[in-house]
């Protein structure tokens, strides 16, 4: 039981730690101090759903549905390009005051919810990491699969809440114009690199 649980934590962390759209959005909302706990909770809940689906049979279904994976991939490409463009536009604004919290337009709660769900559910990497990879690994634990899922979900909770709260705590330093400019450049670059990788992978699948 404990072996399955701690294996879930270790493998869950391995899947979550690499920077991606989810982590970038959690970081940016923590720095802005705009509902960081809510964003972290939505990411953790989404991961819990996807991991559970993968371990209890959803991984095989997704692996056998290339059309569904293609649709999700191209939707993700469009969204990531759009989100990355917004980050680059913020980074190259000429007025440095636009990066200060006093002059930022606070995003509405519903817009933030929609965005965090989009960076999660429109990102094919999330399906591959949680549903396919963790799902196939979790299935190997047989009757102890539930403990593997609990361990992986624990890793997700620890990571997202730590990232959001740490970013909020460091916000006074990270809200400076140069720091914000650099963060937006990193976020935009990550989004576009992932979008290009997804598009190349989708095209290779079409012409294979």
Protein Blocks (a to p, Z undefined) as FASTA:
>chain_A
ZZmmmmmmmmmmmmmmpgcfklmmmmmmmmnopoklmmmmmmmmmmmmmmmmmmnopmmm
mmmmmklmmmmmmmmmmmmmmmmmmmmmmmmpcblklmpmklpccddfklmmmmmmmmmm
mmmklmmmmmmmmmmmmmmnommmmmmmmmmmmmmmmmmmmmmmmmmmmmmmmmpmklmm
mmmmmmmmmmmmmmmmmmmmmmmmmmZZ
